[in-house]
């Protein structure tokens, strides 16, 4: 663990945190890791119940993931659940390349108006499902898509000449509800190309759990890259969590989660993800294989057994309320301003988190804090702007 903590340059200077939960659009909600749960399918009803429970409990945001698995299409689901919510933001994962950029901008505008500005976007820079693509192509497509989105949201016309897209067209169909730049863009990636895209264009760099030293090195690198472009970023952490009244109860629950785990079945579930061999996943695996003790901990409270079942975020904070709040406080001191939590099962663990932890954190909505979500209805082509 870091002996001395110094906050890296970040956009949000206030010592606050956007507290986000996770909805199971892609399959994986379960009582026991490595066991497919027939009672918790990734259908609209169950995924919607998770979102509504997160709003009821007071979470500021909820991540809606995207993958080619049995479950919900993210834009279709978000549009369906949006009218049933009134306070929570939807952090909607978008894989660039799946939708022609002007039409993607229009779809986001539609959703942003339905939500009245309660929309954030998680940009995904991965292979399109079923393909193995050259990383350079993916980074180029991602960068060009983001540039087109930003032009659509902030300019009178989309006028773009890139390697992949050449466009000259009006932007009215894509004007968002949010102001001052449109929806905030969240982004994660380990490779040099991915980091550069985030530093140039995005607002929040999302990370998976690692040791404090390793995460701090990444934050310093991203802050320096953003400064090169005259920008600042915020930092977010996607992590699982097991809070209980005592540390013993929390660790006992982890053992229960793993009590039906089968290595081969876990490997089969894990390999279903298109991103199961990404650089970020490989990095998570290496940390677990090289640093974890017999029970899977690489730091006090930081357990990595989840990575044996799910690609992507492979770690969880495990402990009592004081321990977890203390650890999250250290992360905030480092510069983290957003936390995306989840637990197994999702609804029950959201309630555990709300009981033990949520009320003790400086929970905010960053799109409001940064002036994106307006307090009153804006003038847009879908509200009161003159038609032309």
N, C-alpha and C positions, 0 to 999 in steps of 0.2 A: 504494500500500500504506500501511497505517496506520504512522505514525512512532512512536506510543506506544500500547501495548496495555494496556487495563484491562478486567479480566473483569467482565461484567455480573452482577447478582445471579442466581444459579442454585441449583437444588436440590442437585445433587451437588457438594459442596465439594472432594472428593478430585480430584486431577489424574489422571483415568483416562478411558478411552474404550471404549465398546462397539463392537467391530469386526464389522460385518455385511456379508455378501455378498448377491448378488441372484440369484434363480432365474427362468428364462425361462418363465413361465406364459402369456405373452401373445403370443409370437412376436417375433423380432428378434435372436436369437443368430446370429452370423455371423462369417465371417472378413474380409469386406470390407463397409464401410458402404455402404448403399444396394443391396445384393445379397441377395435372399432365399436362404437357405441350406437346400437340401433335406436335408442331412446333420444339421442341428441343429433339428429341428422341436420345437414346444412341446407334445410329447406327455408322457404320464406318465413314460415311461422316461427321456427326456432331462432333463426338469425334475427328476425324482427323483435322477438321477445328479449334477446340480449341487448339490442339497442335501446329499447324502451326501459329496461331495467337500469341500464347505465344512466339514462337521463333522469329517471326517478331518484337514483342514489346521489346524483350531483356531479357526475363526471362532466368535464367541459367538452370532450370530444370523443369520438369512437372511430377506430380504424376499420375500414371495410377493405379487406385484401382482395387480390386478384390472382387467379391461377386457372389453368385448364384442368379442372377437377370437377367431380360431381358436386354441385352446389349452385350458388347464385352468381349470375353476371353482375358485376359491381355497379354499373350505371343503371341497369334495370332495377336492381334491388334498391339502390339509393333513391331513385325516383318514386318507387313504391312506398318506402318507409318514410320519406321526407314529410308528407302531409300529416303523419301521425305524431310528429315531434314538434316541439315548440322552443326548446332551449339549447339542446346539444348540437355541436357541430358534427358534420360527417367528414372524416378524413378518407377520401375516396381514392383508391389506388388505380392509376392509369398507366397501362403499358404502351409507351409511344410506338407508333407504327401500326397499331391495330385499326385505327380510324384516321381517315384523311384529316390533316390538321385543321383546316377551316371548319369541317363538320364536327371535329372534336371540340373546338372552341365554342361552336354553337350549342353542342350538347351540354357543355359545362355551364354556359350562360343560362340555358333552360333550367338546369338543376339549381344553379345559384339563385335564380329568381324564385323557384319553388320554396327554397329554404330561407329566402330573404337574407342572404348573405352568410348563412351558417355552413359554409362549404370550405374545406381545405383539400388540397390535391397532393397525393403521394405519387410523384413521378417514378415509374419503374423503367429502368434501362436494362432489360433482359432480352434474351432470345425470344422471338415470337414462338408460341406453342407449336411444336412439331418441327422446328427448324434449329439448326446449329449455325449461327451467324458469325461473321467476322466482327470482332469487338470494335474495330475502327468504324465499320458501318453503323453499328448500334449507337456509338457515341455521336456520330455525325447526325443520324436521324433524330436522336434525342435532343441535341442542341438546336437543330433546325425547327423541330416541333415546338420547343419552348419559345424560341424567338417569334414564331408565328402566333402562338397563343398570346404572348405579351403585346405584339402589335395589334392583334384583334381586340384586346382589352383596353388599349390605351391610345390608339391612333384612329384617325378618320378612315384610313384605308390600310389594308394589308398589302404591303409592297415589299416582297421578299425575293431575293435571287440567291439561292443556295445550290449546293451540288445535287441535292435530291428534289427540292421543291422550288419552283419559280411561280410566284403568284402576284397578281395585281387585281384587287377586288375590294369592294366596300366591306367595312367591318361591322356595320349596324346589326346584322343577324347574330353576331357573337358578343355584343356588349354585355358585360356581367352586371349583376346587382351590386357587387362590391366595388368600392372606389379606391383611388390611390394605388392602382396597379393590379387590381383584380385579386383572385384568391391566392393565398400564400401557397408556395410550392415547397413540399417536403421531399427530401431525396436521400437515398443511402447507396453506398457503393464503396468497395475496397480498392479497386484498381486506380491507377494514375489517371486514366481517362475519365472515369466516373467522378473522381474528386474534382477534376478540372471543370466538368460540366456543372457540378453543384456550386463551386466557387464563383463561376461566371454568372449563373442565372437564378439560383434557387435561394430560398429564405431560411430553410432549416436543414441541417445535415443530421440524418438519423444514423445511429450506431447500434450495434448489437453488443451485449455485455462481454467485457474483457477485464483484465486487471486494470486498476486505476492508472498505473504507469503507461500501459499500452494505449488506453483510451485518451489519456492526456497528450501523448505524442501525436495521435491522430488529430486531436483538436488544434494543437499548435500548427500542424501542417495545413489544415483547412483554413484556419484564420489567416495564415500567411498568404495562401493562394487567393483568398477573397480580397485581402488588402492590395494585392497586385492589380486587381481589377477595380480598385476603389470602392470596395464593398465590405460589409460585415455580415456575418451569419449568426444564427442561433444554433444550438445543438440539442438534439433529442436522443433519448435512449429507449429502445424497444427491448423490454425485459419481462419475463414471467415473474410471478411473486407468490409466496406462500406465507402470509401473516397469520400468526396465532397468538393467543394470550401469553404463551410462554415459548421459549426457544425449544424446549423438549417437545411440546405439542406440534410445533412447526416441523421439526425433523421427523417426528413420528408420522406426520401426514405425508412427507416425502417418501418415506419407506412404504406407506400404503399405496401411493401412486405407482410405485415400481413393483408392487407385490405380484403382479401378473405379467410382468415384462418378459418377452421372449426375444432374444437377440435377432433371430432370423425374421420374425414377424415385424419387429421394429425397423429392420433394414428395408423390408418390402414397402412399408408405409412411407418411410423417409425418401426412398428412391422415386416415388411418384411425382415429386415436385420437379418442375423444369429447372429449378435453380439449385438442385441438390449437390452439384459439383462446382458451384460458383466459387470465386476466390474468397468471398466472405465466409461461406460455409466451410471451406477448407481451413481457413484461419481459425474458426470456432473449433473445428475438430482437433487441430494441432494444439490449441490451448488446453483442451480437455485431456488429450492423450499425454501431453508433456508435463502439465502442472497439477492435475487433479489428484487429490488424496484418494484413499480407498472408497470413500463415500461420494466422491465426485466434486468436492469443493476445491476451487482454485484460489479463493480468498475466504476469510471469515464471512459467512452469510451467502456467498456466491456459489451456487450449486449448478453443475453443468450436465446433469443426467438427461435433461430434456433433449439435448442434441443427439442422443442415441435414437430418438424416435422422429423428431421433426427437423428438417433442414431449416436454415435461417437462424432465428433467435434460439440459441441453445442453452441459455442460462436463466436462473431464477434467484431472486433474493429470498432467503429463508430465515425467519427469526421472529422475535417478539416485536411489539410496536415500537418500543424505544430503540431497539437495534436497527430496525428498518428505517425509521424516521432519521436516525443518526446517519445511516449510510446515504440516504437520499439527500440529506443536508450537505454531506461531503460532495456529492455529485453536483449539487447546485453551486457550491463554492467553486468547483472546477469550471462551471459555465453552462451546465445543462439547464435548459429552460422548458423542456417538454419531456414527459415520460409516458410511454405507451405500455400499459400493463395488461397482463392476462393471467389466468389460472385455470386449473382443471378441477371440476367443470366450470364453465365460464359464468353462469348466472350465480351459482352458489359462492364462487370465489370473489365475484364482484361485491356480494353482500359482506363477505368476510373483510375485504379491503375497506369497504365503507365503514364498517363497524370499528376497525382498529386503526386505520391510517388516514383516510381521506380528509377528515375534519382537521387533521393536524398539519396539513400542507397548504401553502399559499397558492391556491388553485385559481387560475385565470383562463380567459379565452384570448389567445394571442391575436386572432384576427380582429378582435375589438380593441385590444390594447394598442395594436399597431395601426389603427385607423382604417382598416380595410372594410369591416362590417359597419355600415352606417347606422346611426341612431334613428334616422327617419328615412322614409322611402326616397331613393334617389330618382333623378330624371334619366330614364333610359328608354330605348325603343319599345321595351316590354312593359313600361309603367306609364309615364305621362309625357314623354318627349314627342314633339310633332312628328308625324309620319311623313316620310319623304321617299 
